[in-house]
Amino acid sequence: MPSGEYQTEAGGYINIVLNTAQSQGWRADLSGQGIMNDGFTREHSSSGYSERLNASLSYGSQKLDFSLDLQQSWVASAKEMTTDYTHIRQGDMIYVRFDNLRTDRHDSNVGMNAMLRFRPSERLELGAMLSSQSQRLTMESENELRYHENKTMSSFYDLSSSGLYPNDPAKTVSLMAYTEWKLDQKGKKLNFSYNYFQRKNEDKTNGWSSMYSQYFFPQYTALFTTANVKYKIHDVKLNLTMPFKFVCIDAGLAYTDISNPSYITNGGNDNYALVLNTTDYDYCERTAAAYLTLQRDFFGKRLSAKAGLRLERTWLEGETNTPGVYTPDDIIRYEENNRTYNELLPTLHLTWRLGRHHQLSLAYGVGINRPNLHDMNPLQFFFHQSYYMQGNPALFHGKTKSLELSYTNGRGLNATAYYHKAQNQVEWISEFYFNTSNKDAQPYQMTYPINC
């Protein structure tokens, strides 16, 4: 069956200008948009509707610029996906898993962006940008999956589940403040910037499932999850640009502090027996960096060379506290993942102008790829009783080395040859577990990240 997608769109726009000079005076804008779309492939089908409303107010002058933007959006979508997996066990035993998932989601978002820029003199500029958003996602899902033995295709397990995700609004606040001071008229300048980001959200899941097997009586399970996650990021950067006659120097210092305290409770009623467990995770990452970049032209600017070196030191602190099931014999599990490492990251870029239009470039660089907060968080998020995802706090950072050679003739012809080598990259994998010695034990799927 060929895939297809159909989209219907309607919108409007109102613009009010109170000054003929577009860059000065007051200005107001109001716009709205609505979109309907449908699509399908062999594996899934989807449909949805979205609407968006934007309103903005701005003022501009030679010394002061100000803007305020308000946004509201609402998205509704439905998606149905069918997948199958083949699991090869020891010997010639093969299991096949069929999965049919339908998801209905409603996403509402209200946000505000404000910008202020002030120029008290020709050499000094101060500015700040503030953003705030409140996003709420409500989702319902229905899932049907079957496990079969490949030899007979007889039913091994049948599982039906549904879930409701009545999440509370996720609140996000970000702030960026900066200053730029021009030291002279030749390009020497000093830049300072501060960035702050905070996100708080509480995710909730309420679901039930029923499982049938040829080995035991039907099982009924109710499942609920409450997760509280917070992110805080502080970032400070100081940069100095010093162009001289023979070389241009760009140097700076940077510091980043990231914290991610989170808490999750998983509970439910498993065949009328109450099960409850919690996990606390506290993660902190601090990085200090110093960098230097030198740039110079040779042979009458026919050859341009730019070399840089960045030194980073990173401190990682992670604590996981898992009390587990609340029983008298419960044992609290406590884990720490603390590491400190240094990295030296060089870069080199050469550009050779062969003629008026022809140009040849060579670039080499070493970069660092850190696992994100979602990758590191070990909290277990259940989709249903036989499928959950969790991060891996033991992940290491990765490094990428790249070498690129490119050519352009200035008339649309571009050619690039490159070599990339990556180490310790993060990849999410899924594993399926079957307890062949205990037929009463249900199979389950776990998805988690690893270094590869």
C-alpha positions, 0 to 999 in steps of 0.5 A: 500500500503506498503511503499518503498524506493530506493536509488542510490549512486555514489562517489569518494575519493582522498587522498594525504599524503606528510609525512609517519607519518599520524599525522605530516606534510601536508595532503590533501583530496578530495571527492565527492558523488551523491545520488538519492532516491525515497520513498512512503507511503500511505500518501506521496511520495518523490524523490530527488537528492543530491551531495556533494564535500569536500576538506581539507588541514591539517598540524600537528606537535608536537606544531602546528596543522592546518586544513582547510575544504571546503564543497559544497552541493546541494540537490533537492527534491520533496514531495507530501503529503495528509492529512485529519483533522476532526473538531468537532464544537458545537452540531453535526456539523462536518467539514472535511478538506482534504489537498494535498500539493506538494513541490519542494525544492532546497538547496545549501550550501557552507561552510568553517571550520578552526582549529588552535591548539598551544601548547607552553609548555607541560602544556599549550594549546591554540586553535580556531575553525572558521566556516562559511556557506552560505545556500540558500533554494529555494522552490515552493509549490502547495496546494489544500484543501477542507472543507466539512460538514460531513453530506452532504459532500457538498463543504464548501470551495475549496482553491487552492494556490501556493507559491514561496520562493526565499530566500536570502542566510542565512549566519552563522558564529561561533567561538570557542576559548579555553585555557587549563592550566595544573596546575600540573602533578596530574590532576589539570587544568584550562579551559577557553572557548568562543563561538560566533554564528551569523546567518543572513537570509532574507526569502521571500514568493510570492504566490497566491490563489483562493477560491471558496465557495457555499456562495460567488463569487470566491476570488483571493489573492496574498500574499508576505512575507519578514522576516529578522531574526538575531541571536547572541549568546555569551557564556563564561565558566571558569572551574577548576578541582581539584583532591585531595586524598579523593575527586575530585572537579569540579567547574565553572562559565558560562555566556550566552547572546542571542539576536534575533532581527527580522522583518517581512512584510506580504502583498498582494492584496486581491480582488484588495485591498492592505493589508500590515502589519509589526511586529518587535520583539526584544528578549534578554536572558541572563543566569549566572550560577555557578556549583560545582561537587564532586566525590569520591570512597568508599570501595576500588572503589567498590562504586563511588559517584558523586554529583553536584549542579548548580545555574542559574539566567536568565533574559528575555526581549521581545518586540513586535511592531505590527503596523498592517494594514496601514490605517488612523485609525490604532492603534500600538500594543506594548507588553513586556514580561520581566521575571527573574527567578532562578533555583537550579538544583541538580544531583546525580550519584551512581555506585556500582560494584558488581563483575568483570563484574556486575555493578549497577547504580542509577542516579537522576537529575533535568534539565531545558528546555528553549523554543528555539528562533523559539518557542518564535518568534511571527512573522506570517509565512504564507504558504497560505492565510488560514494557518500560523504559529507563536511563542509564546513569553509568553512561560515559561521554563520547568523542567524535573526530572528523576530517573534511575536505570540500570544494566549491566553484562559486556557481553551484558545484559543491563536493565534500569528502569526509571521515568521521570516527565516533567513540562511546556514542549513546544508543537506545536498545530493547531487550525481551525477557522470557522465563522459560523455566517458569511458565507463570512468569510473564514476558516483558520488554525493557528499553535503555541506553548503552555506550557503543 
